[in-house]
Amino acid sequence: MLEAHRVVIPLRVFLVLLFGVLVVFQTMSLPGQFAYMAQEDPEHAYLRWPATVVTVFWVLCIHMLVMRALLRQATTLRTDMEAVI
């Protein structure tokens, strides 16, 4: 049991860091994408920053909903596993 615990903690840390890096990369890529779209369609360029704000909020909101569902599922599985043991 102790050996499995040594593997689980670094894996959790790695997944948290990976999640954070992915959120940062997604957030940082959006302004560049909207800048390109503004160059291609200048008459709608004024919508760039509001769209950036809405999209960033949407990405962080979706990620949180997915993480919450995964946490709920993991908690249920752990409870079931403890009941079996």
N, CA, C and O of each residue as an XYZ file, in Angstrom:
340
protein
N       0.822     -1.197      0.000
C       0.000      0.000      0.000
C       0.860      1.251      0.000
O       0.525      2.245     -0.646
N       1.970      1.200      0.727
C       2.849      2.356      0.800
C       3.500      2.652     -0.544
O       3.692      3.816     -0.895
N       3.840      1.611     -1.299
C       4.455      1.802     -2.608
C       3.478      2.463     -3.581
O       3.875      3.328     -4.362
N       2.225      2.070     -3.541
C       1.224      2.687     -4.408
C       1.033      4.146     -4.035
O       0.813      4.984     -4.910
N       1.115      4.463     -2.750
C       0.973      5.840     -2.286
C       2.114      6.710     -2.817
O       1.907      7.887     -3.112
N       3.301      6.148     -2.940
C       4.445      6.891     -3.472
C       4.263      7.235     -4.939
O       4.811      8.231     -5.412
N       3.519      6.445     -5.651
C       3.276      6.696     -7.067
C       2.108      7.663     -7.260
O       2.129      8.496     -8.167
N       1.106      7.552     -6.418
C      -0.112      8.343     -6.582
C       0.154      9.829     -6.364
O      -0.337     10.655     -7.133
N       0.904     10.180     -5.353
C       1.146     11.598     -5.056
C       1.878     12.304     -6.196
O       1.422     13.364     -6.625
N       2.998     11.769     -6.712
C       3.632     12.439     -7.857
C       2.726     12.491     -9.090
O       2.769     13.455     -9.855
N       1.913     11.462     -9.280
C       0.989     11.469    -10.410
C      -0.052     12.576    -10.255
O      -0.374     13.267    -11.221
N      -0.567     12.741     -9.066
C      -1.518     13.822     -8.816
C      -0.884     15.190     -9.055
O      -1.484     16.061     -9.684
N       0.326     15.368     -8.552
C       1.030     16.643     -8.745
C       1.242     16.892    -10.235
O       1.022     18.002    -10.721
N       1.671     15.854    -10.960
C       1.882     15.982    -12.398
C       0.594     16.370    -13.117
O       0.614     17.241    -13.987
N      -0.526     15.736    -12.768
C      -1.796     16.045    -13.417
C      -2.266     17.463    -13.114
O      -2.810     18.133    -13.991
N      -2.064     17.924    -11.894
C      -2.439     19.291    -11.542
C      -1.596     20.282    -12.340
O      -2.121     21.257    -12.878
N      -0.286     20.030    -12.414
C       0.587     20.919    -13.187
C       0.234     20.892    -14.672
O       0.212     21.936    -15.324
N      -0.042     19.710    -15.203
C      -0.426     19.596    -16.604
C      -1.715     20.352    -16.875
O      -1.819     21.056    -17.879
N      -2.683     20.218    -16.006
C      -3.947     20.941    -16.138
C      -3.698     22.444    -16.143
O      -4.251     23.163    -16.975
N      -2.871     22.919    -15.219
C      -2.563     24.352    -15.161
C      -1.871     24.844    -16.420
O      -2.202     25.911    -16.937
N      -0.913     24.075    -16.914
C      -0.193     24.472    -18.134
C      -1.148     24.505    -19.328
O      -1.075     25.420    -20.148
N      -2.033     23.530    -19.436
C      -2.988     23.516    -20.549
C      -3.933     24.709    -20.497
O      -4.239     25.295    -21.535
N      -4.396     25.073    -19.320
C      -5.275     26.239    -19.186
C      -4.522     27.507    -19.585
O      -5.071     28.363    -20.277
N      -3.267     27.628    -19.149
C      -2.466     28.809    -19.510
C      -2.252     28.866    -21.019
O      -2.399     29.929    -21.621
N      -1.907     27.734    -21.638
C      -1.689     27.720    -23.087
C      -2.960     28.088    -23.848
O      -2.906     28.854    -24.810
N      -4.090     27.552    -23.428
C      -5.346     27.886    -24.102
C      -5.652     29.365    -23.946
O      -6.062     30.024    -24.902
N      -5.456     29.885    -22.747
C      -5.746     31.288    -22.486
C      -4.820     32.203    -23.276
O      -5.254     33.237    -23.784
N      -3.553     31.831    -23.382
C      -2.591     32.676    -24.088
C      -2.791     32.614    -25.606
O      -2.436     33.566    -26.300
N      -3.335     31.550    -26.127
C      -3.502     31.439    -27.580
C      -4.713     32.218    -28.081
O      -4.770     32.582    -29.256
N      -5.666     32.472    -27.220
C      -6.893     33.141    -27.662
C      -6.680     34.565    -28.166
O      -7.215     34.899    -29.223
N      -5.931     35.428    -27.473
C      -5.743     36.787    -28.002
C      -5.082     36.793    -29.388
O      -5.443     37.609    -30.237
N      -4.128     35.902    -29.622
C      -3.505     35.830    -30.945
C      -4.497     35.414    -32.018
O      -4.488     35.942    -33.130
N      -5.344     34.470    -31.673
C      -6.366     34.026    -32.623
C      -7.338     35.157    -32.935
O      -7.695     35.371    -34.094
N      -7.764     35.877    -31.912
C      -8.706     36.975    -32.143
C      -8.041     38.143    -32.866
O      -8.702     38.847    -33.630
N      -6.737     38.364    -32.638
C      -6.020     39.409    -33.375
C      -5.968     39.057    -34.861
O      -6.169     39.924    -35.712
N      -5.703     37.804    -35.171
C      -5.686     37.362    -36.568
C      -7.067     37.542    -37.198
O      -7.184     38.006    -38.332
N      -8.094     37.177    -36.466
C      -9.451     37.329    -36.981
C      -9.788     38.798    -37.202
O     -10.504     39.130    -38.147
N      -9.279     39.692    -36.334
C      -9.520     41.121    -36.493
C      -8.813     41.664    -37.731
O      -9.334     42.561    -38.394
N      -7.634     41.133    -38.052
C      -6.935     41.553    -39.267
C      -7.680     41.090    -40.518
O      -7.734     41.801    -41.522
N      -8.245     39.905    -40.443
C      -8.973     39.361    -41.594
C     -10.325     40.043    -41.802
O     -10.794     40.164    -42.933
N     -10.946     40.487    -40.714
C     -12.277     41.090    -40.774
C     -12.286     42.357    -39.914
O     -12.804     42.343    -38.798
N     -11.706     43.469    -40.436
C     -11.532     44.687    -39.614
C     -12.835     45.322    -39.124
O     -12.841     45.972    -38.078
N     -13.934     45.149    -39.854
C     -15.173     45.807    -39.399
C     -15.755     45.173    -38.143
O     -16.619     45.766    -37.498
N     -15.295     43.973    -37.786
C     -15.739     43.335    -36.544
C     -14.619     43.281    -35.500
O     -14.697     42.508    -34.545
N     -13.599     44.085    -35.681
C     -12.446     44.054    -34.778
C     -12.814     44.507    -33.362
O     -12.181     44.082    -32.395
N     -13.809     45.347    -33.233
C     -14.201     45.827    -31.906
C     -14.749     44.706    -31.015
O     -14.831     44.872    -29.798
N     -15.119     43.588    -31.599
C     -15.641     42.458    -30.825
C     -14.541     41.559    -30.277
O     -14.818     40.599    -29.557
N     -13.294     41.869    -30.617
C     -12.181     40.989    -30.250
C     -12.045     40.829    -28.745
O     -12.006     39.700    -28.256
N     -11.971     41.920    -27.996
C     -11.721     41.803    -26.548
C     -12.905     41.251    -25.767
O     -12.702     40.426    -24.876
N     -14.142     41.674    -26.063
C     -15.255     41.008    -25.374
C     -15.310     39.506    -25.670
O     -15.630     38.709    -24.788
N     -14.999     39.124    -26.900
C     -14.993     37.700    -27.240
C     -13.883     36.977    -26.483
O     -14.062     35.833    -26.067
N     -12.737     37.637    -26.301
C     -11.641     37.036    -25.544
C     -12.067     36.787    -24.101
O     -11.828     35.708    -23.559
N     -12.687     37.768    -23.489
C     -13.119     37.632    -22.093
C     -14.151     36.511    -21.946
O     -14.057     35.688    -21.035
N     -15.113     36.488    -22.828
C     -16.156     35.457    -22.757
C     -15.552     34.075    -22.979
O     -15.912     33.122    -22.288
N     -14.639     33.961    -23.935
C     -14.043     32.659    -24.230
C     -13.167     32.160    -23.092
O     -13.201     30.976    -22.757
N     -12.385     33.047    -22.498
C     -11.545     32.649    -21.364
C     -12.419     32.181    -20.210
O     -12.129     31.161    -19.584
N     -13.477     32.913    -19.928
C     -14.396     32.495    -18.870
C     -15.016     31.145    -19.200
O     -15.148     30.287    -18.327
N     -15.394     30.955    -20.453
C     -16.019     29.705    -20.876
C     -15.061     28.520    -20.728
O     -15.441     27.458    -20.234
N     -13.789     28.723    -21.172
C     -12.797     27.647    -21.082
C     -12.577     27.264    -19.634
O     -12.567     26.077    -19.308
N     -12.378     28.364    -18.650
C     -12.121     28.038    -17.266
C     -13.313     27.358    -16.637
O     -13.161     26.500    -15.768
N     -14.622     27.777    -17.118
C     -15.865     27.228    -16.573
C     -16.013     25.758    -16.986
O     -16.340     24.911    -16.155
N     -15.774     25.456    -18.260
C     -15.881     24.080    -18.747
C     -14.869     23.184    -18.037
O     -15.196     22.068    -17.635
N     -13.648     23.675    -17.886
C     -12.628     22.881    -17.196
C     -13.053     22.572    -15.762
O     -12.866     21.452    -15.287
N     -13.605     23.531    -15.092
C     -14.015     23.307    -13.706
C     -15.165     22.302    -13.629
O     -15.202     21.475    -12.717
N     -16.093     22.366    -14.568
C     -17.187     21.400    -14.572
C     -16.673     19.986    -14.831
O     -17.122     19.030    -14.200
N     -15.738     19.863    -15.754
C     -15.172     18.539    -16.037
C     -14.411     18.025    -14.820
O     -14.564     16.867    -14.434
N     -13.593     18.882    -14.215
C     -12.825     18.459    -13.048
C     -13.747     18.073    -11.891
O     -13.469     17.111    -11.175
N     -14.823     18.799    -11.707
C     -15.774     18.476    -10.641
C     -16.424     17.116    -10.891
O     -16.580     16.323     -9.962
N     -16.804     16.844    -12.148
C     -17.405     15.548    -12.477
C     -16.407     14.415    -12.260
O     -16.769     13.355    -11.751
N     -15.150     14.637    -12.646
C     -14.135     13.611    -12.429
C     -13.891     13.367    -10.945
O     -13.706     12.226    -10.522
N     -13.889     14.428    -10.164
C     -13.700     14.283     -8.723
C     -14.855     13.508     -8.102
O     -14.647     12.650     -7.245
N     -16.067     13.814     -8.537
C     -17.230     13.089     -8.037
C     -17.136     11.598     -8.378
O     -17.413     10.740     -7.540
N     -16.746     11.309     -9.602
C     -16.617      9.919    -10.031
C     -15.514      9.210     -9.245
O     -15.683      8.061     -8.838
N     -14.393      9.885     -9.034
C     -13.296      9.283     -8.279
C     -13.711      9.021     -6.831
O     -13.340      7.999     -6.252
N     -14.469      9.930     -6.254
C     -14.930      9.745     -4.884
C     -15.869      8.542     -4.793
O     -15.781      7.747     -3.857
N     -16.754      8.419     -5.756
C     -17.666      7.276     -5.774
C     -16.906      5.966     -5.924
O     -17.188      4.992     -5.226
N     -15.940      5.946     -6.840
C     -15.152      4.731     -7.040
C     -14.343      4.375     -5.800
O     -14.213      3.200     -5.456
N     -13.801      5.381     -5.134
C     -13.022      5.118     -3.927
C     -13.921      4.559     -2.821
O     -13.531      3.635     -2.108
N     -15.115      5.118     -2.683
C     -16.057      4.623     -1.681
C     -16.435      3.171     -1.971
O     -16.499      2.341     -1.064
N     -16.684      2.879     -3.244
C     -17.003      1.500     -3.617
C     -15.834      0.571     -3.327
O     -16.031     -0.541     -2.837
N     -14.611      1.022     -3.626
C     -13.438      0.204     -3.401
C     -13.229     -0.056     -1.897
O     -12.883     -1.170     -1.505
N     -13.438      0.961     -1.066
C     -13.292      0.787      0.364
C     -14.354     -0.165      0.913
O     -14.093     -0.914      1.855
N     -15.545     -0.137      0.328
C     -16.595     -1.054      0.774
C     -16.232     -2.510      0.441
O     -16.540     -3.429      1.200
N     -15.577     -2.696     -0.701
C     -15.171     -4.041     -1.091
C     -14.045     -4.559     -0.209
O     -14.026     -5.730      0.172
N     -13.113     -3.679      0.108
C     -11.958     -4.065      0.945
C     -12.441     -4.252      2.357
O     -11.650     -4.578      3.242
